[in-house]
């Protein structure tokens, strides 16, 4: 599942918390994917028996190369049982 929020930081953070709280309550692993240049493919890598995840990142689409990586991985992110949340500021 994939969520992309674009807008003001305050409102995006509120939306983020509304998604992370139930994910934690359901026992999902919640983590932040840093926007420091790591390959987007790392978002999809996990152990075979690991629990479902909720992964979020901020401003990952600022770099055109990263945006292209993300667009390439998009079908797999959408089809994944994990939740991916991207916050992009105005």
Secondary structure, DSSP 8 states (H G I E B T S, - for coil): -EEEEEE-HHHHHHHHHHHHHHHHHTT-EEEE---SS--GGGGG---TT---EEEEEESGGGSHHHHHHHHHHHHHHHHSSSEEEEEEE-
